[in-house]
Amino acid sequence: MEMMVCPAMSVDDKYRTLYAALMGVFNDIAQYAGSSLSKEEMQGLINAAMHGVGWSAGKRLVKVYRLKPSVEDAMRLLLLLNNESLAYLPKLKQIYAEIDGDVGYLTIRRDPWYDWYFKHIGIDCEECCSRYEFTGLISHLGGKFKIEVLESLPRGDDRCRFRITKEK
């Protein structure tokens, strides 16, 4: 019997493979939900999956980057999460954050998650992002934050834009 060793993979190859797997999981969930569930049930399932992505990523990112419960660190955290597809497809996604006193703004100009996924499955991605993925993500900061959708691709805007404030 001959022993085999796993071929070496670059960090980039590992990243792209895991990102492709994540997209595959989401596509399979949407395909199953679209054929088996009502629109409301499908929305709930996708919301839960998006919350899981945000919550899991937030848990690790807050610890690794030692982020605190401030609007500035909430913006850093949102940039870190959304950087995943920026790194994968740098020409497709343009994202930036701005701080104006104790108010943060996140702007996403082009998003492959929307182009490849959300606009094809008939769910409210504003709800998925702002109320589930992003809230799961920043919950690990401590404190309570409010996320408002100011503009979105599904509304016909040319970008998604969110306002983030810390509740007192």
N, CA, C and O of each residue as an XYZ file, in Angstrom:
672
protein
N       0.865     -1.176      0.000
C       0.000      0.000      0.000
C       0.904      1.230      0.000
O       1.881      1.306      0.746
N       0.556      2.182     -0.849
C       1.345      3.412     -0.949
C       0.621      4.554     -0.226
O      -0.574      4.776     -0.417
N       1.367      5.253      0.591
C       0.795      6.379      1.346
C       0.756      7.619      0.457
O       1.693      7.887     -0.295
N      -0.320      8.358      0.551
C      -0.454      9.597     -0.217
C      -0.463     10.772      0.749
O      -0.954     10.673      1.874
N       0.085     11.874      0.289
C       0.113     13.108      1.064
C      -0.702     14.151      0.295
O      -0.657     14.213     -0.933
N      -1.433     14.951      1.031
C      -2.230     16.009      0.393
C      -1.314     16.954     -0.377
O      -0.300     17.395      0.164
N      -1.643     17.271     -1.614
C      -0.819     18.226     -2.379
C      -0.794     19.586     -1.688
O      -1.773     19.992     -1.062
N       0.312     20.270     -1.807
C       0.438     21.604     -1.216
C      -0.511     22.569     -1.916
O      -0.687     22.519     -3.133
N      -1.109     23.436     -1.134
C      -2.004     24.457     -1.677
C      -1.543     25.819     -1.159
O      -1.170     25.960      0.005
N      -1.573     26.801     -2.027
C      -1.255     28.159     -1.580
C      -2.416     28.674     -0.738
O      -3.522     28.134     -0.792
N      -2.161     29.703      0.026
C      -3.225     30.330      0.808
C      -4.316     30.828     -0.141
O      -5.503     30.719      0.169
N      -3.926     31.368     -1.283
C      -4.895     31.850     -2.265
C      -5.775     30.700     -2.772
O      -6.991     30.854     -2.886
N      -5.166     29.552     -3.073
C      -5.947     28.397     -3.528
C      -6.912     27.919     -2.450
O      -8.061     27.584     -2.740
N      -6.444     27.890     -1.209
C      -7.311     27.482     -0.107
C      -8.483     28.450      0.026
O      -9.634     28.038      0.173
N      -8.169     29.737     -0.027
C      -9.195     30.767      0.098
C     -10.237     30.645     -1.017
O     -11.440     30.630     -0.756
N      -9.766     30.558     -2.250
C     -10.690     30.478     -3.386
C     -11.538     29.211     -3.328
O     -12.713     29.228     -3.693
N     -10.942     28.116     -2.870
C     -11.684     26.862     -2.750
C     -12.771     26.986     -1.687
O     -13.910     26.582     -1.921
N     -12.436     27.535     -0.531
C     -13.434     27.691      0.526
C     -14.512     28.697      0.144
O     -15.682     28.513      0.482
N     -14.127     29.758     -0.557
C     -15.116     30.743     -1.002
C     -16.077     30.103     -2.008
O     -17.288     30.313     -1.935
N     -15.537     29.328     -2.940
C     -16.376     28.635     -3.915
C     -17.306     27.643     -3.206
O     -18.465     27.494     -3.592
N     -16.798     26.969     -2.173
C     -17.635     26.040     -1.419
C     -18.767     26.780     -0.710
O     -19.906     26.312     -0.700
N     -18.460     27.929     -0.121
C     -19.498     28.724      0.547
C     -20.574     29.142     -0.454
O     -21.766     29.033     -0.165
N     -20.163     29.617     -1.620
C     -21.143     29.996     -2.643
C     -21.958     28.778     -3.077
O     -23.161     28.892     -3.314
N     -21.316     27.622     -3.182
C     -22.027     26.396     -3.545
C     -23.078     26.022     -2.516
O     -24.185     25.617     -2.873
N     -22.738     26.156     -1.236
C     -23.696     25.871     -0.168
C     -24.891     26.802     -0.285
O     -26.038     26.360     -0.204
N     -24.628     28.089     -0.474
C     -25.726     29.049     -0.589
C     -26.572     28.776     -1.827
O     -27.795     28.905     -1.771
N     -25.957     28.406     -2.930
C     -26.732     28.084     -4.138
C     -27.598     26.851     -3.928
O     -28.748     26.817     -4.367
N     -27.053     25.837     -3.260
C     -27.840     24.632     -2.989
C     -28.999     24.923     -2.046
O     -30.103     24.412     -2.235
N     -28.748     25.741     -1.034
C     -29.826     26.136     -0.118
C     -30.939     26.839     -0.898
O     -32.117     26.525     -0.727
N     -30.561     27.781     -1.745
C     -31.554     28.531     -2.522
C     -32.314     27.615     -3.472
O     -33.528     27.751     -3.623
N     -31.622     26.693     -4.108
C     -32.280     25.771     -5.032
C     -33.283     24.892     -4.280
O     -34.412     24.714     -4.736
N     -32.885     24.351     -3.149
C     -33.788     23.541     -2.333
C     -34.974     24.378     -1.859
O     -36.130     23.976     -1.997
N     -34.667     25.541     -1.302
C     -35.731     26.388     -0.743
C     -36.706     26.832     -1.818
O     -37.916     26.856     -1.590
N     -36.189     27.183     -2.990
C     -37.047     27.651     -4.073
C     -38.022     26.603     -4.560
O     -39.107     26.935     -5.038
N     -37.648     25.344     -4.445
C     -38.535     24.287     -4.928
C     -39.369     23.647     -3.816
O     -40.306     22.900     -4.095
N     -39.033     23.937     -2.563
C     -39.693     23.243     -1.463
C     -40.418     24.136     -0.464
O     -41.259     23.648      0.292
N     -40.117     25.419     -0.442
C     -40.640     26.294      0.601
C     -41.428     27.456      0.026
O     -41.264     27.823     -1.138
N     -42.282     28.028      0.854
C     -42.974     29.256      0.453
C     -41.948     30.388      0.414
O     -40.834     30.244      0.917
N     -42.330     31.506     -0.182
C     -41.434     32.663     -0.261
C     -41.004     33.124      1.133
O     -39.838     33.460      1.336
N     -41.925     33.144      2.087
C     -41.616     33.566      3.460
C     -40.664     32.593      4.137
O     -39.735     33.004      4.833
N     -40.899     31.292      3.930
C     -40.003     30.291      4.514
C     -38.613     30.368      3.887
O     -37.604     30.223      4.577
N     -38.570     30.594      2.592
C     -37.278     30.726      1.912
C     -36.515     31.937      2.449
O     -35.314     31.858      2.710
N     -37.223     33.057      2.613
C     -36.588     34.263      3.166
C     -36.009     33.952      4.545
O     -34.881     34.343      4.845
N     -36.762     33.261      5.371
C     -36.299     32.908      6.708
C     -35.071     32.015      6.688
O     -34.158     32.185      7.496
N     -35.047     31.071      5.772
C     -33.897     30.172      5.660
C     -32.643     30.932      5.227
O     -31.571     30.750      5.803
N     -32.781     31.772      4.223
C     -31.623     32.549      3.747
C     -31.184     33.541      4.824
O     -29.986     33.745      5.020
N     -32.133     34.155      5.519
C     -31.777     35.058      6.623
C     -30.948     34.321      7.674
O     -29.942     34.840      8.155
N     -31.376     33.112      8.023
C     -30.656     32.324      9.034
C     -29.239     31.989      8.551
O     -28.282     32.056      9.323
N     -29.117     31.630      7.282
C     -27.795     31.315      6.737
C     -26.895     32.548      6.741
O     -25.715     32.455      7.080
N     -27.443     33.692      6.369
C     -26.655     34.926      6.361
C     -26.259     35.335      7.781
O     -25.149     35.816      8.005
N     -27.165     35.143      8.734
C     -26.823     35.417     10.128
C     -25.655     34.528     10.557
O     -24.734     34.986     11.234
N     -25.699     33.270     10.164
C     -24.623     32.344     10.504
C     -23.280     32.778      9.942
O     -22.260     32.672     10.622
N     -23.270     33.258      8.721
C     -22.028     33.753      8.122
C     -21.506     34.945      8.926
O     -20.335     34.982      9.302
N     -22.377     35.915      9.185
C     -21.956     37.098      9.931
C     -21.517     36.775     11.341
O     -20.482     37.259     11.798
N     -22.302     35.952     12.042
C     -22.006     35.614     13.427
C     -20.678     34.880     13.540
O     -19.853     35.206     14.393
N     -20.474     33.891     12.682
C     -19.242     33.097     12.734
C     -18.017     33.934     12.382
O     -16.988     33.847     13.051
N     -18.129     34.738     11.340
C     -17.005     35.593     10.952
C     -16.732     36.642     12.028
O     -15.576     36.906     12.359
N     -17.788     37.238     12.570
C     -17.623     38.265     13.598
C     -16.927     37.740     14.828
O     -16.071     38.418     15.396
N     -17.280     36.546     15.248
C     -16.661     35.951     16.433
C     -15.148     35.890     16.276
O     -14.409     36.244     17.194
N     -14.694     35.446     15.123
C     -13.257     35.317     14.884
C     -12.599     36.679     14.663
O     -11.551     36.963     15.244
N     -13.204     37.517     13.833
C     -12.580     38.795     13.483
C     -12.450     39.735     14.675
O     -11.434     40.417     14.808
N     -13.450     39.785     15.535
C     -13.374     40.655     16.716
C     -12.202     40.232     17.606
O     -11.466     41.070     18.128
N     -12.047     38.920     17.765
C     -10.962     38.406     18.597
C      -9.596     38.662     17.960
O      -8.692     39.180     18.615
N      -9.448     38.305     16.698
C      -8.150     38.429     16.013
C      -7.693     39.881     15.916
O      -6.515     40.180     16.113
N      -8.625     40.781     15.612
C      -8.262     42.195     15.418
C      -8.486     43.042     16.677
O      -8.278     44.255     16.657
N      -8.913     42.397     17.774
C      -9.109     43.065     19.076
C      -9.984     44.322     18.946
O      -9.621     45.408     19.398
N     -11.131     44.135     18.320
C     -12.037     45.252     18.074
C     -12.890     45.554     19.298
O     -13.221     44.661     20.078
N     -13.233     46.811     19.450
C     -13.984     47.307     20.606
C     -15.387     47.746     20.179
O     -15.651     47.891     18.985
N     -16.289     47.958     21.143
C     -17.666     48.349     20.806
C     -17.799     49.832     20.438
O     -18.427     50.607     21.160
N     -17.208     50.208     19.325
C     -17.297     51.587     18.831
C     -17.782     51.558     17.386
O     -17.679     50.534     16.711
N     -18.306     52.672     16.918
C     -18.745     52.760     15.519
C     -17.540     52.571     14.601
O     -17.642     51.914     13.565
N     -16.418     53.138     14.974
C     -15.207     52.999     14.145
C     -14.826     51.521     13.977
O     -14.523     51.085     12.866
N     -14.840     50.750     15.072
C     -14.510     49.335     14.946
C     -15.636     48.543     14.278
O     -15.370     47.530     13.631
N     -16.873     48.979     14.419
C     -17.966     48.338     13.681
C     -17.732     48.498     12.177
O     -17.972     47.573     11.400
N     -17.265     49.673     11.781
C     -16.976     49.896     10.360
C     -15.801     49.035      9.906
O     -15.829     48.468      8.814
N     -14.775     48.937     10.738
C     -13.641     48.056     10.413
C     -14.126     46.622     10.216
O     -13.726     45.943      9.270
N     -14.985     46.179     11.113
C     -15.500     44.820     11.053
C     -16.317     44.584      9.781
O     -16.175     43.546      9.134
N     -17.164     45.536      9.426
C     -17.942     45.416      8.182
C     -17.034     45.395      6.963
O     -17.300     44.665      6.008
N     -15.967     46.183      6.981
C     -15.010     46.160      5.873
C     -14.288     44.817      5.808
O     -14.096     44.264      4.725
N     -13.887     44.291      6.971
C     -13.210     42.999      6.994
C     -14.103     41.899      6.432
O     -13.646     41.079      5.636
N     -15.363     41.873      6.835
C     -16.279     40.849      6.326
C     -16.467     40.988      4.819
O     -16.380     40.006      4.082
N     -16.720     42.185      4.376
C     -17.014     42.388      2.956
C     -15.773     42.313      2.079
O     -15.886     42.229      0.856
N     -14.601     42.342      2.682
C     -13.361     42.217      1.928
C     -13.219     40.838      1.298
O     -12.427     40.662      0.373
N     -13.988     39.842      1.795
C     -13.816     38.487      1.281
C     -14.062     38.425     -0.211
O     -13.301     37.756     -0.910
N     -15.068     39.076     -0.734
C     -15.279     39.016     -2.177
C     -14.495     40.094     -2.907
O     -14.295     39.996     -4.118
N     -14.051     41.112     -2.196
C     -13.149     42.087     -2.806
C     -11.839     41.399     -3.174
O     -11.289     41.626     -4.251
N     -11.345     40.554     -2.268
C     -10.101     39.832     -2.537
C     -10.296     38.800     -3.648
O      -9.395     38.569     -4.455
N     -11.465     38.188     -3.682
C     -11.731     37.152     -4.664
C     -11.965     37.744     -6.052
O     -11.507     37.186     -7.050
N     -12.657     38.841     -6.117
C     -13.011     39.464     -7.393
C     -12.774     40.975     -7.313
O     -13.731     41.747     -7.264
N     -11.516     41.399     -7.301
C     -11.216     42.815     -7.040
C     -11.842     43.797     -8.020
O     -12.056     44.954     -7.658
N     -12.141     43.383     -9.237
C     -12.709     44.320    -10.204
C     -14.222     44.456    -10.071
O     -14.808     45.387    -10.623
N     -14.856     43.549     -9.352
C     -16.309     43.574     -9.266
C     -16.848     44.336     -8.075
O     -17.938     44.902     -8.147
N     -16.112     44.361     -6.991
C     -16.682     44.915     -5.759
C     -15.867     46.108     -5.306
O     -14.646     46.030     -5.169
N     -16.540     47.187     -5.081
C     -15.902     48.387     -4.571
C     -16.603     48.753     -3.279
O     -17.792     49.076     -3.270
N     -15.859     48.701     -2.194
C     -16.450     48.930     -0.884
C     -15.591     49.903     -0.095
O     -14.362     49.856     -0.139
N     -16.265     50.776      0.619
C     -15.534     51.677      1.499
C     -16.433     52.101      2.647
O     -17.656     51.978      2.593
N     -15.776     52.609      3.695
C     -16.495     53.085      4.872
C     -16.088     54.523      5.134
O     -14.983     54.948      4.795
N     -16.997     55.257      5.740
C     -16.743     56.643      6.131
C     -17.258     56.829      7.548
O     -18.231     56.194      7.958
N     -16.597     57.704      8.290
C     -17.018     58.033      9.651
C     -17.291     59.529      9.708
O     -16.481     60.338      9.255
N     -18.430     59.881     10.265
C     -18.775     61.291     10.484
C     -19.189     61.411     11.950
O     -20.358     61.236     12.292
N     -18.220     61.712     12.806
C     -18.489     61.764     14.242
C     -18.805     60.384     14.764
O     -17.975     59.480     14.675
N     -19.991     60.210     15.305
C     -20.384     58.907     15.844
C     -21.323     58.143     14.899
O     -22.086     57.280     15.331
N     -21.253     58.474     13.612
C     -22.053     57.802     12.585
C     -21.104     57.223     11.532
O     -20.193     57.901     11.058
N     -21.337     55.967     11.182
C     -20.546     55.323     10.144
C     -21.398     55.028      8.924
O     -22.599     54.780      9.034
N     -20.767     55.057      7.767
C     -21.447     54.739      6.507
C     -20.644     53.672      5.776
O     -19.429     53.792      5.619
N     -21.327     52.640      5.338
C     -20.721     51.579      4.538
C     -21.335     51.650      3.152
O     -22.557     51.658      3.004
N     -20.486     51.703      2.140
C     -20.958     51.760      0.753
C     -20.370     50.581     -0.017
O     -19.164     50.333      0.011
N     -21.245     49.870     -0.698
C     -20.847     48.752     -1.545
C     -21.344     49.074     -2.950
O     -22.550     49.079     -3.196
N     -20.423     49.341     -3.870
C     -20.803     49.741     -5.228
C     -21.220     48.565     -6.103
O     -22.260     48.622     -6.759
N     -20.443     47.530     -6.119
C     -20.789     46.341     -6.906
C     -20.570     45.135     -6.039
O     -19.538     45.028     -5.377
N     -21.500     44.238     -6.025
C     -21.422     43.099     -5.123
C     -21.736     41.812     -5.878
O     -22.855     41.634     -6.357
N     -20.755     40.909     -5.988
C     -21.033     39.657     -6.699
C     -22.090     38.811     -6.001
O     -22.779     38.038     -6.667
N     -22.246     38.930     -4.675
C     -23.311     38.190     -3.995
C     -24.669     38.618     -4.551
O     -25.558     37.786     -4.731
N     -24.826     39.898     -4.818
C     -26.092     40.366     -5.401
C     -26.200     39.901     -6.849
O     -27.215     39.327     -7.244
N     -25.159     40.145     -7.638
C     -25.196     39.812     -9.069
C     -25.400     38.319     -9.318
O     -26.153     37.937    -10.214
N     -24.741     37.488     -8.541
C     -24.776     36.054     -8.797
C     -25.866     35.333     -8.023
O     -26.264     34.227     -8.389
N     -26.341     35.945     -6.973
C     -27.166     35.173     -6.058
C     -28.495     35.843     -5.750
O     -29.544     35.366     -6.182
N     -28.463     36.927     -5.020
C     -29.681     37.502     -4.472
C     -30.697     37.917     -5.524
O     -31.889     37.661     -5.357
N     -30.254     38.552     -6.603
C     -31.247     39.027     -7.569
C     -31.902     37.885     -8.345
O     -32.896     38.101     -9.038
N     -31.355     36.676     -8.235
C     -31.905     35.537     -8.970
C     -32.826     34.650     -8.136
O     -33.521     33.793     -8.681
N     -32.834     34.852     -6.806
C     -33.602     33.906     -5.989
C     -34.866     34.506     -5.384
O     -35.599     33.820     -4.672
N     -35.124     35.778     -5.661
C     -36.397     36.367     -5.263
C     -36.584     36.587     -3.775
O     -37.688     36.410     -3.261
N     -35.535     36.965     -3.078
C     -35.663     37.292     -1.660
C     -35.229     38.737     -1.435
O     -34.657     39.371     -2.322
N     -35.504     39.240     -0.255
C     -35.148     40.609      0.116
C     -33.733     40.613      0.692
O     -33.538     40.314      1.870
N     -32.748     40.950     -0.139
C     -31.368     40.914      0.346
C     -31.060     42.083      1.279
O     -30.116     42.002      2.066
N     -31.831     43.163      1.210
C     -31.657     44.238      2.204
C     -31.852     43.674      3.598
O     -31.071     43.951      4.508
N     -32.897     42.883      3.758
C     -33.203     42.262      5.042
C     -32.082     41.307      5.446
O     -31.648     41.313      6.598
N     -31.614     40.488      4.507
C     -30.547     39.522      4.798
C     -29.285     40.222      5.306
O     -28.710     39.827      6.320
N     -28.871     41.253      4.597
C     -27.623     41.941      4.962
C     -27.776     42.748      6.240
O     -27.055     42.518      7.211
N     -28.696     43.680      6.246
C     -28.759     44.645      7.347
C     -29.274     44.044      8.646
O     -28.772     44.378      9.719
N     -30.263     43.168      8.570
C     -30.881     42.662      9.809
C     -30.328     41.318     10.264
O     -30.551     40.921     11.408
N     -29.614     40.611      9.399
C     -29.138     39.282      9.780
C     -27.622     39.160      9.689
O     -26.964     38.940     10.707
N     -27.057     39.296      8.502
C     -25.606     39.122      8.368
C     -24.844     40.177      9.172
O     -23.986     39.834      9.986
N     -25.149     41.451      8.949
C     -24.399     42.519      9.617
C     -24.659     42.553     11.119
O     -23.735     42.803     11.892
N     -25.890     42.310     11.547
C     -26.162     42.325     12.991
C     -25.496     41.131     13.679
O     -25.006     41.266     14.801
N     -25.470     39.980     13.033
C     -24.747     38.836     13.591
C     -23.260     39.145     13.725
O     -22.625     38.792     14.718
N     -22.730     39.795     12.729
C     -21.311     40.167     12.710
C     -20.954     41.100     13.863
O     -20.037     40.815     14.633
N     -21.669     42.203     13.982
C     -21.269     43.211     14.973
C     -21.756     42.885     16.382
O     -21.402     43.585     17.330
N     -22.552     41.843     16.532
C     -23.001     41.457     17.879
C     -21.821     41.090     18.781
O     -21.924     41.201     20.003
N     -20.727     40.665     18.206
C     -19.553     40.270     18.987
C     -18.763     41.464     19.513
O     -17.859     41.287     20.330
N     -19.078     42.651     19.071
C     -18.396     43.843     19.576
C     -18.867     44.194     20.981
O     -18.144     44.854     21.727
N     -20.052     43.769     21.347
C     -20.682     44.236     22.570
C     -21.377     45.543     22.250
O     -21.157     46.108     21.179
N     -22.189     46.023     23.127
C     -22.949     47.235     22.817
C     -24.062     46.920     21.838
O     -24.201     45.785     21.383
N     -24.843     47.919     21.522
C     -25.987     47.741     20.615
C     -25.848     48.762     19.491
O     -25.652     49.952     19.737
N     -25.952     48.285     18.269
C     -25.800     49.132     17.093
C     -27.069     49.115     16.262
O     -27.818     48.139     16.262
N     -27.294     50.199     15.562
C     -28.435     50.301     14.644
C     -27.875     50.373     13.226
O     -26.947     51.133     12.948
N     -28.454     49.571     12.336
C     -28.040     49.561     10.931
C     -29.248     49.949     10.091
O     -30.292     49.300     10.151
N     -29.099     51.005      9.313
C     -30.178     51.472      8.437
C     -29.748     51.347      6.977
O     -28.604     51.650      6.636
N     -30.652     50.907      6.128
C     -30.389     50.844      4.695
C     -30.775     52.188      4.095
O     -31.935     52.593      4.176
N     -29.817     52.881      3.496
C     -30.084     54.172      2.868
C     -30.333     54.028      1.369
O     -31.185     54.719      0.810
N     -29.598     53.141      0.724
C     -29.739     52.867     -0.709
C     -29.481     51.381     -0.917
O     -28.787     50.749     -0.120
N     -30.040     50.823     -1.990
C     -29.758     49.416     -2.274
C     -29.957     49.114     -3.754
O     -30.743     49.763     -4.445
N     -29.227     48.118     -4.211
C     -29.351     47.668     -5.592
C     -30.770     47.184     -5.908
O     -31.287     47.502     -6.979
N     -31.422     46.418     -5.006
C     -32.780     45.958     -5.323
C     -33.796     47.089     -5.476
O     -34.810     46.918     -6.154
N     -33.541     48.227     -4.864
C     -34.441     49.378     -5.006
C     -34.194     50.128     -6.320
O     -34.931     51.050     -6.672
N     -33.146     49.714     -7.034
C     -32.808     50.399     -8.279
C     -31.689     51.409     -8.127
O     -31.321     52.074     -9.095
N     -31.134     51.536     -6.914
C     -30.000     52.430     -6.713
C     -28.763     51.821     -7.359
O     -28.751     50.634     -7.686
N     -27.728     52.625     -7.544
C     -26.514     52.111     -8.172
C     -25.525     51.548     -7.156
O     -24.399     51.207     -7.518
N     -25.934     51.447     -5.882
C     -25.068     50.931     -4.831
C     -25.924     50.569     -3.620
O     -27.109     50.899     -3.557
N     -25.308     49.892     -2.672
C     -25.917     49.673     -1.369
C     -25.180     50.573     -0.384
O     -23.950     50.634     -0.383
N     -25.931     51.257      0.440
C     -25.328     52.178      1.410
C     -26.068     52.024      2.734
O     -27.298     52.029      2.781
N     -25.292     51.887      3.808
C     -25.829     51.644      5.138
C     -25.303     52.688      6.114
O     -24.156     53.125      6.014
N     -26.160     53.085      7.064
C     -25.743     53.974      8.147
C     -25.710     53.149      9.429
O     -26.665     52.443      9.754
N     -24.582     53.252     10.158
C     -24.410     52.497     11.383
C     -24.189     53.473     12.541
O     -23.311     54.334     12.483
N     -24.992     53.325     13.584
C     -24.844     54.147     14.788
C     -24.869     53.228     15.997
O     -25.403     52.120     15.946
N     -24.289     53.704     17.068
C     -24.320     52.959     18.318
C     -25.455     53.516     19.155
O     -25.543     54.721     19.394
N     -26.330     52.604     19.598
C     -27.448     53.029     20.427
C     -26.942     53.291     21.836
O     -26.039     52.614     22.327
N     -27.545     54.290     22.477
C     -27.087     54.667     23.826
C     -27.929     54.024     24.885
O     -27.688     54.228     26.075
